[in-house]
């Protein structure tokens, strides 16, 4: 695409140069013709020649015009030949340069592919080992909680163990996000879509986030529309998408606000939407919110800014699409679609 664009731009510039050159030549020739005609008219006015002499002069001038036109045609042909030769030389030069570029690019791609494969293997091994260690830490924290007494020291131990569990859960999520990002970039994120009812998915989301919304002083409503909400999706993966959207809505909605989870059939798809009454998103940021490491607030360090990027990768891996609708002070709505499935599918 870049090469085609470069070729098009060069062709346009070259055409503009040639048109300018041709215009300059035409203008010069027109001025020369005008000067020649003026000189001839002046000579005719001064000359009181006989009819025979005037006829002879006309014939001579016609011959001169023929010779002049022949010289101009020859000059035009020579100029066109030069332009054609220059184009051929440029095409040959571009072919050599691009062949060399392709060779270097092929080597760079092979190196990059090898580096990506090594990175994926490294990520897989490290994430497995880290999760094993985190599992051990969480288990030890659970044992501390179980063995903590009812006295003040036991209560402090219990609180410390709960903090450890929260931290390990957060670290586990971050590791999972990094692995998912690597999979999305490599085009190998794993989803296992199957026809199922989205109602169970909504129920799981409500059970997970209703207590958190209530604790933040938020109203959490659900709307299920249509006679059937059968769709083809990976339950755990789409639950991950909803978890990200709902957690963001809770995080950015002030106390006393409202969050609405709506699911409805739209044409051949099932559409999910999460609406909040938060501060909203400027129109110029509605696309960039799905970029890696993007965060609404630069000083917010409660995450890596990967959630929406991963959500988009999961939705698109299902064959759906995800987008945002919002405006400053109007709240935000995040929507995504999943392919619908026949109601009789099992």
C-alpha positions as CSV (number, residue, x, y, z in Angstrom):
1,X,0.0,0.0,0.0
2,X,2.8,2.4,0.8
3,X,4.5,1.6,-2.5
4,X,1.3,2.1,-4.4
5,X,0.8,5.4,-2.6
6,X,4.4,6.5,-3.4
7,X,4.0,5.5,-7.1
8,X,0.7,7.4,-7.3
9,X,2.2,10.5,-5.7
10,X,5.3,10.4,-7.9
11,X,3.1,9.9,-11.0
12,X,1.0,12.9,-10.0
13,X,4.1,15.1,-9.4
14,X,5.7,14.0,-12.6
15,X,2.5,14.7,-14.5
16,X,2.3,18.1,-13.0
17,X,5.9,18.8,-13.9
18,X,5.3,17.7,-17.5
19,X,2.1,19.6,-17.8
20,X,3.9,22.7,-16.6
21,X,6.7,22.2,-19.0
22,X,4.3,21.6,-21.9
23,X,2.4,24.8,-20.9
24,X,5.6,26.8,-20.9
25,X,6.6,25.5,-24.3
26,X,3.1,26.1,-25.7
27,X,3.2,29.7,-24.3
28,X,6.7,30.4,-25.8
29,X,5.6,29.0,-29.2
30,X,2.4,31.0,-29.1
31,X,4.4,34.2,-28.4
32,X,6.8,33.3,-31.2
33,X,3.9,32.8,-33.6
34,X,2.4,36.0,-32.5
35,X,5.7,37.9,-33.0
36,X,6.2,36.3,-36.4
37,X,2.7,37.2,-37.5
38,X,3.1,40.7,-36.3
39,X,6.4,41.0,-38.3
40,X,4.7,39.6,-41.4
41,X,1.7,42.0,-41.1
42,X,4.1,44.9,-40.7
43,X,6.1,43.8,-43.8
44,X,2.9,43.4,-45.8
45,X,1.7,46.9,-44.8
46,X,5.0,48.5,-45.9
47,X,5.2,46.4,-49.1
48,X,3.1,47.4,-52.1
49,X,3.9,44.2,-54.0
50,X,2.3,43.0,-57.2
51,X,-0.2,40.2,-57.0
52,X,2.3,37.7,-58.4
53,X,4.9,38.8,-55.9
54,X,2.4,38.5,-53.1
55,X,1.4,35.0,-54.2
56,X,5.1,34.0,-54.2
57,X,5.5,35.5,-50.7
58,X,2.5,33.5,-49.5
59,X,4.0,30.3,-50.8
60,X,7.4,31.0,-49.2
61,X,5.7,31.7,-45.9
62,X,3.7,28.5,-46.1
63,X,6.9,26.5,-46.7
64,X,8.5,28.3,-43.7
65,X,5.5,27.4,-41.5
66,X,5.7,23.8,-42.6
67,X,9.4,23.6,-41.8
68,X,8.8,25.3,-38.4
69,X,6.0,22.9,-37.6
70,X,8.3,19.9,-38.6
71,X,11.0,21.2,-36.3
72,X,8.5,21.5,-33.4
73,X,7.1,18.1,-34.0
74,X,10.7,16.6,-34.0
75,X,11.4,18.5,-30.7
76,X,8.2,17.2,-29.2
77,X,9.1,13.6,-30.2
78,X,12.6,14.0,-28.8
79,X,11.2,15.3,-25.5
80,X,8.7,12.4,-25.3
81,X,11.5,9.9,-25.9
82,X,13.6,11.5,-23.1
83,X,10.6,11.3,-20.8
84,X,10.0,7.6,-21.7
85,X,13.7,6.8,-21.2
86,X,13.7,8.5,-17.8
87,X,10.6,6.6,-16.7
88,X,12.2,3.3,-17.8
89,X,15.4,4.1,-15.9
90,X,13.4,5.0,-12.8
91,X,11.3,1.8,-13.0
92,X,14.5,-0.3,-13.3
93,X,16.0,1.6,-10.3
94,X,12.9,1.1,-8.2
95,X,12.8,-2.6,-9.1
96,X,16.4,-3.0,-7.9
97,X,15.8,-1.0,-4.7
98,X,12.6,-2.7,-3.9
99,X,14.0,-6.2,-4.5
100,X,16.8,-5.3,-2.0
101,X,14.3,-3.9,0.4
102,X,12.2,-7.1,0.1
103,X,15.2,-9.2,0.8
104,X,16.1,-7.2,4.0
105,X,12.4,-7.2,5.1
106,X,12.2,-10.9,4.7
107,X,15.2,-11.4,7.0
108,X,13.8,-8.9,9.5
109,X,10.4,-10.7,9.5
110,X,12.0,-14.0,10.0
111,X,13.9,-12.6,13.0
112,X,10.8,-10.9,14.3
113,X,8.8,-14.1,14.0
114,X,11.5,-16.0,15.9
115,X,11.6,-13.3,18.6
116,X,7.8,-13.5,18.9
117,X,7.8,-17.2,19.2
118,X,10.5,-17.0,21.9
119,X,8.6,-14.3,23.7
120,X,5.4,-16.4,23.6
121,X,7.3,-19.5,25.0
122,X,8.9,-17.3,27.7
123,X,5.5,-15.7,28.6
124,X,3.9,-19.2,28.8
125,X,6.6,-20.6,31.1
126,X,6.8,-17.5,33.3
127,X,3.1,-17.1,33.7
128,X,2.8,-20.8,34.6
129,X,5.5,-20.5,37.2
130,X,4.2,-17.2,38.6
131,X,0.7,-18.6,38.9
132,X,2.0,-21.6,40.7
133,X,3.8,-19.4,43.2
134,X,0.8,-17.1,43.6
135,X,-1.3,-20.2,44.2
136,X,1.0,-21.2,47.0
137,X,0.9,-17.7,48.5
138,X,-2.9,-17.7,48.4
139,X,-3.0,-21.1,50.0
140,X,-0.8,-20.0,52.8
141,X,-2.9,-16.9,53.4
142,X,-6.0,-19.1,53.6
143,X,-4.3,-21.3,56.2
144,X,-3.3,-18.2,58.2
145,X,-6.9,-17.1,58.2
146,X,-8.2,-20.5,59.3
147,X,-5.7,-20.7,62.1
148,X,-6.1,-17.1,63.3
149,X,-7.6,-16.7,66.8
150,X,-10.4,-14.5,68.0
151,X,-8.0,-12.2,69.9
152,X,-6.6,-8.9,68.6
153,X,-3.5,-10.6,67.2
154,X,-5.7,-13.1,65.4
155,X,-7.8,-10.3,63.9
156,X,-4.6,-8.6,62.6
157,X,-3.4,-11.8,61.1
158,X,-6.8,-12.3,59.5
159,X,-6.7,-8.8,58.0
160,X,-3.2,-9.3,56.7
161,X,-4.2,-12.6,55.1
162,X,-7.1,-11.0,53.4
163,X,-4.8,-8.3,51.9
164,X,-2.5,-11.0,50.7
165,X,-5.3,-12.8,49.0
166,X,-6.5,-9.6,47.3
167,X,-3.0,-8.8,46.1
168,X,-2.4,-12.3,44.8
169,X,-5.8,-12.2,43.0
170,X,-4.9,-8.9,41.4
171,X,-1.4,-10.2,40.4
172,X,-3.0,-13.2,38.8
173,X,-5.4,-11.0,36.8
174,X,-2.5,-8.9,35.6
175,X,-0.6,-12.0,34.5
176,X,-3.6,-13.2,32.7
177,X,-4.0,-9.9,30.9
178,X,-0.4,-9.9,29.7
179,X,-0.8,-13.4,28.4
180,X,-4.0,-12.5,26.6
181,X,-2.4,-9.4,25.0
182,X,0.4,-11.6,23.7
183,X,-2.1,-14.0,22.3
184,X,-4.2,-11.3,20.7
185,X,-1.1,-9.7,19.0
186,X,-0.1,-13.2,17.7
187,X,-3.6,-13.8,16.5
188,X,-3.9,-16.9,18.6
189,X,-6.3,-15.9,21.4
190,X,-8.3,-19.0,22.3
191,X,-12.1,-19.0,22.3
192,X,-14.5,-22.0,22.2
193,X,-17.8,-20.6,21.0
194,X,-20.9,-22.8,21.5
195,X,-24.6,-22.1,21.2
196,X,-26.1,-21.2,24.6
197,X,-28.4,-18.8,26.3
198,X,-27.0,-15.5,27.3
199,X,-29.3,-15.3,30.3
200,X,-27.0,-17.5,32.4
201,X,-24.1,-15.2,31.4
202,X,-26.0,-12.2,32.7
203,X,-26.9,-14.0,35.9
204,X,-23.3,-14.8,36.6
205,X,-22.3,-11.2,35.9
206,X,-25.0,-9.9,38.3
207,X,-24.0,-12.3,41.1
208,X,-20.3,-11.1,40.8
209,X,-20.9,-7.4,40.5
210,X,-24.1,-6.6,42.4
211,X,-22.4,-6.6,45.8
212,X,-19.6,-4.4,44.5
213,X,-22.1,-1.9,43.0
214,X,-24.1,-1.8,46.2
215,X,-21.0,-1.2,48.3
216,X,-20.2,1.8,46.0
217,X,-23.7,3.2,46.5
218,X,-24.7,2.4,42.9
219,X,-28.0,1.1,41.5
220,X,-27.4,-1.9,39.2
221,X,-30.3,-2.8,36.8
222,X,-30.7,-5.5,34.2
223,X,-32.9,-5.5,31.1
224,X,-33.4,-8.7,29.0
225,X,-35.3,-8.1,25.8
226,X,-36.7,-10.5,23.3
227,X,-38.1,-14.0,23.4
228,X,-34.7,-15.7,23.0
229,X,-31.1,-14.6,23.8
230,X,-29.4,-17.6,22.2
231,X,-26.0,-16.8,20.9
232,X,-22.8,-18.6,20.0
233,X,-20.0,-17.7,22.4
234,X,-17.4,-18.8,24.9
235,X,-19.0,-18.4,28.3
236,X,-15.9,-17.7,30.3
237,X,-14.4,-15.4,27.7
238,X,-17.5,-13.2,27.3
239,X,-17.9,-13.2,31.1
240,X,-14.4,-11.7,31.1
241,X,-15.6,-9.0,28.7
242,X,-18.6,-8.2,30.8
243,X,-16.5,-8.2,33.9
244,X,-14.2,-5.6,32.4
245,X,-17.1,-3.3,31.2
246,X,-18.9,-3.6,34.5
247,X,-15.8,-3.0,36.7
248,X,-15.0,0.1,34.6
249,X,-18.6,1.4,35.0
250,X,-18.5,0.9,38.7
251,X,-15.0,2.6,39.0
252,X,-16.0,5.7,37.1
253,X,-19.6,6.2,38.3
254,X,-20.0,8.4,41.4
255,X,-22.1,7.2,44.3
256,X,-25.8,7.5,43.7
257,X,-25.4,6.7,40.0
258,X,-26.9,3.9,38.0
259,X,-25.5,1.1,35.9
260,X,-27.6,-0.7,33.3
261,X,-26.8,-4.1,31.7
262,X,-29.0,-4.7,28.7
263,X,-29.1,-7.7,26.4
264,X,-31.3,-7.8,23.3
265,X,-31.5,-9.5,19.9
266,X,-30.6,-7.2,17.0
267,X,-31.0,-8.6,13.5
268,X,-29.0,-11.9,13.5
269,X,-26.9,-10.9,16.5
270,X,-27.3,-10.6,20.3
271,X,-26.2,-7.2,21.5
272,X,-24.9,-6.5,25.0
273,X,-24.6,-3.0,26.4
274,X,-23.3,-1.5,29.7
275,X,-24.5,2.0,30.4
276,X,-23.3,4.2,33.3
277,X,-24.0,7.7,34.6
278,X,-20.4,8.6,35.0
279,X,-18.5,11.7,33.6
280,X,-18.6,10.3,30.0
281,X,-15.9,10.2,27.3
282,X,-15.0,12.9,24.8
283,X,-15.9,12.0,21.2
284,X,-12.3,12.0,20.1
285,X,-11.5,9.3,22.6
286,X,-14.2,6.8,21.7
287,X,-11.8,4.8,19.5
288,X,-8.6,5.2,21.5
289,X,-10.2,3.7,24.6
290,X,-9.7,0.3,23.0
291,X,-5.9,0.8,22.5
292,X,-3.3,-0.9,24.6
293,X,-2.3,0.8,27.9
294,X,-4.9,3.6,27.4
295,X,-6.3,5.0,30.6
296,X,-8.9,7.7,31.1
297,X,-6.9,9.2,33.9
298,X,-3.1,9.3,33.4
299,X,-2.6,9.3,37.2
300,X,-4.8,6.2,37.7
301,X,-2.6,3.2,38.4
302,X,-5.2,0.7,39.4
303,X,-4.6,-1.2,36.1
304,X,-2.5,-1.4,33.0
305,X,-5.1,-0.1,30.6
306,X,-5.4,-3.5,28.9
307,X,-9.0,-4.5,29.8
308,X,-10.8,-2.8,26.8
309,X,-8.0,-3.9,24.4
310,X,-8.5,-7.5,25.5
311,X,-12.3,-7.2,25.4
312,X,-12.1,-6.1,21.8
313,X,-9.8,-9.0,20.9
314,X,-12.2,-11.5,22.5
315,X,-15.3,-10.0,20.9
316,X,-13.6,-9.9,17.5
317,X,-12.4,-13.5,17.9
318,X,-16.1,-14.4,18.2
319,X,-16.9,-12.6,15.0
320,X,-18.6,-9.7,16.7
321,X,-17.7,-6.0,17.2
322,X,-17.4,-3.6,20.2
323,X,-17.7,0.1,20.4
324,X,-18.5,3.0,22.8
325,X,-21.1,5.8,22.7
326,X,-20.7,8.8,25.0
327,X,-20.2,12.4,25.5
328,X,-18.8,14.6,28.3
329,X,-21.2,14.7,31.2
330,X,-23.6,12.2,29.5
331,X,-22.4,8.9,30.9
332,X,-21.0,6.1,28.7
333,X,-22.4,3.1,27.0
334,X,-20.2,0.2,25.8
335,X,-21.8,-2.1,23.4
336,X,-20.7,-5.4,21.7
337,X,-22.4,-8.0,19.6
338,X,-22.2,-11.8,19.3
339,X,-23.4,-14.0,16.5
340,X,-26.9,-15.2,17.3
341,X,-27.8,-18.9,17.4
342,X,-31.1,-20.8,16.6
343,X,-33.3,-21.2,19.7
344,X,-33.3,-24.9,19.1
345,X,-29.5,-25.1,19.3
346,X,-28.1,-27.1,22.2
